[in-house]
Amino acid sequence: MRKDQIRDYALELGFDAVGFTSAKADSRDEQALAHFLKANRHGDMAWMENTNGRRPDPQKTMPNARTIIVLGANYGPAEDPLGFLQHTDRGNISVYAQANRDYHDVIKKRLKKLGRWIGETFSADIKVFVDTAPIMEKPLAARAGIGWQGKHTNLVSRNFGSWLFLGEIFTSLEIDADGPSADHCGSCDLCQQACPTDAFPAPYQLDATKCISYLTIEHKTGIDAALMENMGNHIYGCDDCLAVCPWNKFAAATEEPQFMPRMELTAPRLRDLASLDDAAFRTVFAGSPVKRTGRDRFVRNVLIAIGNSGDITLRQSARDLTRDPSLLVANTAQWALEKLSELPDIKE
C-alpha cells in the first residue's frame, strides 16, 4: 500500500519512472568503482576518491536508510542530437544542458516535496539527492528496475531510451524492492562505435579521461591535441553514444517545459561564443549547468570546435583569442589558428 501511494504521488509530481531498492551495499558496485579508480580513468575527478568509502555503500551516507526510491524524469529531445554535428560553424551542447532550467533545481524541488510528504505521511526519515552526493545512482537505478547500464555505462530504459534524469530518496522505511532490470543490449555495440574519442576500452567500461563529456566539463587544463582533433563541434558534453541507442525508438520527447531547449543554447554560432567575456558568459548561461565550467574552459571548448570546423572565416576569432589573458584560452586559440591555417586561403 505504501509503495503504491508513493509511486502514485511521485508520478503526480511529474516523475516518469519510479523504482524501489534496498539501501544495502552491493559488493559489485565497490569492485567496479575500485577498478575504475585504480586504472586512473577518473582523471581530474578527485572527488570520486575522497568519500571515505561512502560511494558504494548507501548506509554510510544515511546509516538508518532501509530503502532507496529512485526517480526518473524524461528529458527526451524532439530532434536527433546527432543532426547538429553537421553544422560545423555552430557549437553542439548536450541535450540536458540546453534545458530552460537546470535539471538539478527542477528535480531537487520535486524530490523535496515528495520526501516531505513521505516523512509526514509515514513518520519516516528521508534524505534526497540529485547528482550531488557520493552515491552510485546508475547502479541503484538498475537495481530499482528503472533501466539497465548499457555498454556505454549510462542508464538505458525500455520506455525512455537514454533520456532520464535521475534522483534518489533515501528513507528509513522498509519497502519491498522492485526486481532489477534485465540487460537488453544484446550484441549491439553502436554506442561504442559512435564514440569519437574511443573512450570505451571494453563493453560496460568507460575511460573518462577520453570522454568528451569529461573533457569539456570536468577537465580543467589543456587537452591533448589528438583528442581535440576528434572532438568535432562538441562544446559542452556529448550525446553521441546515447543518441545512437536503438532503444530510443521507444522514447518520446519530453513534455516538461523546463526541460525543453532554450533557443540560444541550440546550436549557437561559434563566432558569437568566441567573443564572450566573463560577464557576457555569465549572462548567457545564467540558470544553466554550463555556467559552472567558467568562461575560460568554455571558450577553450569553443576554440576546439573552431579548429575542427574547417571554416576559414573563423580564423579571425581564433587569432583574436591568442592574446587572451587566460593562458588556457590563448594556447587553445593558437592550436585552432594553426589548424585553420592549414586550409587553403580564401577571402575572409
C-alpha positions in Angstrom: 0.0 0.0 0.0 2.7 2.5 1.0 4.6 1.6 -2.1 1.7 2.3 -4.4 0.9 5.5 -2.6 4.5 6.8 -3.0 4.6 5.7 -6.7 1.3 7.4 -7.5 2.3 10.7 -5.8 5.7 10.7 -7.5 4.0 10.3 -10.9 1.6 13.1 -9.9 4.6 15.4 -9.2 5.9 14.9 -12.7 8.3 12.0 -12.4 8.1 9.5 -15.2 9.7 6.4 -13.6 9.7 5.2 -10.0 11.6 2.2 -8.6 12.5 0.8 -5.1 15.6 -1.0 -4.0 17.3 -1.9 -0.8 19.8 0.5 0.8 22.2 -2.3 1.5 25.6 -2.1 -0.3 26.3 -4.3 -3.3 29.9 -5.6 -3.5 29.8 -5.4 -7.3 29.5 -1.6 -7.1 32.5 -1.4 -4.8 34.5 -3.6 -7.1 33.6 -1.7 -10.2 34.5 1.6 -8.6 37.8 0.3 -7.3 38.7 -1.0 -10.8 37.8 2.4 -12.3 39.9 4.4 -9.8 42.9 2.0 -9.9 43.1 2.4 -13.7 43.0 6.3 -13.2 40.0 6.5 -15.5 38.5 9.3 -13.4 41.1 11.9 -14.4 40.6 15.2 -12.6 37.6 14.0 -10.7 39.4 13.5 -7.3 36.1 13.8 -5.5 35.3 10.3 -6.6 38.1 9.1 -4.3 37.6 11.4 -1.3 34.4 9.9 0.2 35.8 7.5 2.8 34.2 4.5 1.2 30.7 6.1 1.2 30.1 6.0 -2.5 29.4 2.3 -2.9 27.6 1.9 0.5 24.4 4.0 0.8 24.2 3.3 4.5 27.4 5.2 5.1 25.6 8.2 3.7 22.4 7.6 5.8 23.0 4.9 8.4 19.3 4.2 9.1 18.3 4.0 5.5 16.4 0.8 4.6 15.0 1.7 1.2 16.1 3.9 -1.8 13.4 5.2 -4.0 14.9 6.0 -7.5 13.0 8.6 -9.6 13.4 9.2 -13.3 12.3 12.3 -15.3 12.1 12.1 -19.1 14.1 14.8 -20.9 14.0 13.2 -24.4 14.8 15.6 -27.2 12.4 16.4 -30.0 15.2 16.3 -32.6 18.1 13.9 -33.2 21.1 15.4 -31.3 23.4 13.9 -34.0 21.9 16.3 -36.6 23.7 19.3 -35.1 27.1 17.6 -35.7 27.0 18.5 -39.4 26.8 22.3 -38.7 30.4 22.8 -38.0 30.1 26.6 -37.7 27.9 26.0 -34.6 28.5 24.5 -31.2 26.9 21.3 -30.0 25.7 21.4 -26.4 24.5 18.3 -24.7 20.7 17.9 -24.7 20.4 18.1 -20.9 22.3 21.4 -20.7 20.1 23.1 -23.3 17.1 23.0 -21.0 15.2 26.1 -19.9 16.1 25.3 -16.3 19.0 23.4 -14.7 17.6 19.9 -14.1 19.3 19.8 -10.7 17.0 22.6 -9.5 13.9 21.1 -11.1 14.4 17.6 -9.8 15.5 18.6 -6.3 12.4 20.7 -5.8 10.2 17.7 -6.7 12.3 15.4 -4.6 11.9 17.6 -1.5 8.2 17.8 -2.0 7.9 14.1 -2.3 10.3 13.5 0.6 8.5 15.8 2.9 5.2 14.1 2.1 6.8 10.6 2.8 8.2 11.8 6.0 5.0 13.3 7.3 2.7 10.6 6.0 4.7 7.6 7.2 6.7 9.1 10.0 9.9 8.3 8.2 13.4 9.8 8.0 14.4 10.8 4.5 17.3 12.3 2.5 17.1 13.5 -1.1 19.8 13.5 -3.7 20.2 14.6 -7.3 23.7 14.1 -8.7 25.2 15.9 -5.8 26.2 13.2 -3.3 28.7 10.3 -3.2 26.3 7.7 -4.3 26.3 5.4 -7.4 23.0 6.4 -8.9 23.1 4.4 -12.1 23.7 1.0 -10.4 20.9 2.0 -7.9 18.6 2.8 -10.8 19.3 -0.6 -12.4 18.7 -2.4 -9.1 15.4 -0.5 -8.7 14.2 -1.6 -12.2 14.3 1.8 -13.8 16.6 0.5 -16.6 20.0 -1.1 -17.1 23.5 0.2 -17.5 24.3 -0.2 -21.2 27.7 -0.9 -22.8 28.3 2.8 -22.7 27.8 2.6 -18.8 24.8 5.0 -19.0 21.3 4.0 -18.0 19.0 2.7 -20.7 15.2 2.4 -20.3 12.9 0.3 -22.4 10.4 3.2 -22.1 12.5 6.3 -22.3 15.7 5.2 -24.1 18.7 7.1 -23.0 16.9 10.2 -21.7 16.2 10.0 -18.0 17.3 12.4 -15.3 17.7 10.6 -12.0 17.1 11.5 -8.4 17.0 9.4 -5.2 15.2 9.4 -1.9 16.9 7.5 1.0 14.3 6.6 3.6 14.2 4.6 6.9 11.0 2.9 5.6 11.3 -0.8 4.9 9.6 -1.2 1.4 9.7 -4.3 -0.8 12.3 -3.9 -3.5 11.4 -4.0 -7.2 13.4 -6.5 -9.2 16.4 -5.3 -11.1 16.1 -4.6 -14.8 17.5 -7.1 -17.3 20.2 -6.1 -19.7 18.8 -5.7 -23.2 21.9 -4.6 -25.1 22.4 -8.0 -26.7 25.1 -8.0 -29.3 24.6 -4.3 -30.2 27.7 -2.1 -29.8 26.6 1.0 -31.7 27.3 3.2 -28.6 31.0 2.0 -28.6 31.3 2.6 -32.3 29.8 6.1 -32.1 32.4 7.4 -29.6 34.6 9.9 -31.5 37.4 9.6 -29.0 37.4 5.8 -28.3 36.5 6.2 -24.7 35.3 2.7 -24.2 38.2 0.3 -23.5 35.7 -2.6 -23.3 31.9 -3.1 -23.2 30.5 -1.7 -19.9 33.7 0.2 -19.2 34.4 3.9 -19.6 37.7 5.7 -19.6 36.5 9.2 -18.6 39.8 10.8 -19.5 38.9 10.2 -23.2 35.2 11.0 -22.9 34.1 14.3 -24.5 31.7 15.0 -21.7 34.5 14.8 -19.2 36.9 16.7 -21.3 34.5 19.6 -22.0 33.0 19.8 -18.4 35.4 18.4 -15.8 38.9 18.7 -17.3 40.4 21.9 -16.1 43.6 22.3 -18.2 44.7 21.9 -21.8 43.5 18.9 -23.8 45.8 16.6 -25.8 45.9 17.6 -29.5 45.0 14.0 -30.6 41.8 14.2 -28.6 41.0 17.7 -29.7 41.0 16.7 -33.3 38.3 14.1 -32.6 36.0 16.3 -30.5 34.3 17.9 -33.5 32.0 20.7 -32.5 31.1 19.4 -29.1 31.4 22.4 -26.8 29.7 21.1 -23.6 29.1 17.4 -23.1 28.4 14.8 -25.7 25.3 12.7 -26.6 26.7 10.6 -29.4 26.7 7.2 -27.5 23.3 8.0 -26.1 21.7 9.1 -29.3 22.6 6.0 -31.4 21.0 3.6 -28.9 18.2 1.6 -30.7 16.0 1.8 -27.6 15.5 5.5 -28.3 12.9 4.4 -30.8 10.5 3.8 -27.9 11.3 7.2 -26.3 9.1 10.3 -26.6 10.1 13.9 -26.4 9.7 15.5 -23.0 6.5 17.4 -22.3 8.1 19.2 -19.4 8.6 22.9 -20.5 11.5 23.3 -18.1 13.4 20.6 -19.9 12.8 21.9 -23.4 15.7 23.6 -25.1 16.4 27.3 -24.9 16.7 28.7 -28.4 20.0 30.4 -27.7 21.6 27.1 -26.5 20.5 25.1 -29.5 23.4 25.0 -32.0 24.8 28.5 -31.1 27.2 30.2 -33.6 30.9 29.6 -32.7 31.7 33.1 -33.8 29.4 34.6 -31.2 30.5 32.3 -28.4 34.2 33.0 -29.0 33.6 36.7 -28.3 32.2 36.2 -24.8 34.0 37.8 -21.9 33.3 36.7 -18.4 30.3 39.0 -17.8 28.7 38.0 -21.1 29.3 34.3 -20.4 27.6 34.6 -17.0 24.6 36.4 -18.6 24.1 34.0 -21.5 24.4 30.9 -19.3 22.5 32.1 -16.2 20.5 29.2 -14.8 22.3 26.7 -17.0 24.8 24.0 -15.8 27.2 25.3 -18.5 27.9 28.3 -16.2 29.7 26.0 -13.8 32.6 25.4 -16.2 33.5 29.1 -16.2 34.2 31.3 -19.2 37.8 30.2 -19.8 37.1 26.4 -20.0 34.0 27.0 -22.1 35.9 29.3 -24.6 38.6 26.6 -24.7 35.9 24.2 -25.9 34.6 26.7 -28.4 38.1 27.1 -29.8 38.5 23.4 -30.2 35.3 23.4 -32.3 36.6 26.3 -34.3 39.8 24.5 -35.0 37.8 21.5 -36.2 35.3 23.5 -38.2 37.1 23.7 -41.5 35.7 27.2 -41.7 38.3 29.7 -42.7 36.0 32.6 -41.8 36.5 31.7 -38.2 40.2 32.2 -38.4 40.0 35.8 -37.1 38.0 34.6 -34.0 40.9 32.3 -33.2 43.5 34.9 -33.9 41.9 37.4 -31.6 41.9 34.9 -28.7 45.6 34.1 -29.0 46.1 37.3 -26.9 43.5 36.3 -24.3 44.6 36.9 -20.7 43.8 33.2 -19.9 46.7 31.0 -20.9 44.3 28.1 -21.4 42.3 30.1 -23.9 45.4 31.6 -25.6 47.1 28.3 -26.1 44.0 26.6 -27.4 43.4 29.6 -29.8 46.9 29.1 -31.1 46.1 25.4 -31.8 42.9 26.4 -33.6 44.6 29.1 -35.6 47.2 26.6 -36.8 44.5 24.1 -37.7 42.7 26.7 -39.8 45.9 28.0 -41.3 46.4 24.5 -42.9 43.3 25.3 -45.1 43.7 27.0 -48.5 43.3 30.8 -48.3 40.1 32.4 -49.4 38.9 35.9 -48.9 37.9 36.3 -45.3 
